Amino acid sequence: MPEPEKKRPVPIKSVEKMKKLMADHFLELDRAAKDRSRKIAWCTSVGPAEILRAMDFLVYFPENHGAMLGATRMANAGIEAANAAGYSPDICSYLTADVGSYMKRQTPLAKAYGIASIPKPDVLVYNTNQCRDVKDWFSYYAREFGVPITGVNTYRSVGPVTSTHVQAVAGQMREMVPLLERVAGKTLDPARLEETVTLSAECSRLWKAVLDTAATRPAPLNFFDGTIHMGPAVVMRGTPEANDYYRELLGEMRERTTGGVAAVEGERFRIYWDGMPVWGKLRELSDICSGLKTTVVASTYCNSWIFEAFDPKEPFESMARAYTELFIVRSDDVKEDYIARMVKKFSADGIVFHDSKTCPNNANNRYAMPQRLSERLKVPTLTIFADLNDLRCYSAEQTRTNIEAFVEQLSQNRGATDKRSLSV
Ligand code: SF4
């Protein structure tokens, strides 16, 4: 197969505003860590951040830091340090990259924002809805900083979400409030919680609307753009600033849709991505797909920050529902139905599964789901074996060859379909 053409996606203008927002977020945390003007809570990315914001904590998300370590290719030095300290190379490479980098006193925040170190927490709050690793990860820092840790220990592999699940999780969220009030030095104001849940609900609606614009042909943004633009939905949901940003981004996406501006010029094929990004190879993978005129139109990952259940009238119950309805928490039959709906909605020609070595929680290929979906939807699938952060698990040559062969298969399928329609 000839070397694919190198075509860079048309840049998204709103990215400048997003960079400023993210810089402000980290600089505010750094100031508070230094002058102790605000209390700082660390939270898992799909944890109950709304409770923390409603109590005036500044909220820091270590997974976001883990992704930054990956994207800046600083992760592997940290992973090796954590491995040497007893954290297995087989466990979450966000955890190992983050803990190891802390041990080495290294952070990408230094180069990006002139911030010397991650902000010291006053309290750590986890939610095991995504995996057990987050609890072990936060427990390391609880010991290191000598600060309290609390969290929600949730169900996993959930089929239909029932009131039993919702009441149990909402109960755990309520139980964490007294400890948080002691750390915050103030009581939780129900009106502030309702306001924060309202803002988070709006953030989810706007982020979903942004991602949904990729259902049009050609798609105005792709998965690789999404991994960058989801930053505010992860670290700032529950704030007016995040919503302002997504209104602007949505406006730009709608303009691109109207004007036919494509994320991938000359889009020929559309694929769905399941699993984690390979943070250190976003540009490389984006270039490979663009060169093959193939758009990754949607992903499980970027959609994971859409929480449709948030309801300010029932803040605890709706947070419990939202954080339990999440894809990663669900059983394989629910996940399979979800991906099938997404493939149809976004008119995807095929599905790529990323088997991320250190995150079995986000690797959905291991129990024959690709085979079932391929049979059910009559679309080809490809599994890429790599990792979210540990680049020792990534083979550039093999990945490129596999994607090229996959796109060739899509091309042959389309040729066969075109011939069938011509002969009708
Ligand atoms: S879900 Fe995966 S990537 Fe995320 S914290 Fe857990 S193990 Fe790490």
Residues whose N, C-alpha, C, O or C-beta is under 5 A from the ligand:
A	BS01	SF4	C92 Y94 Q130 C131 D133 T358 C359 N361
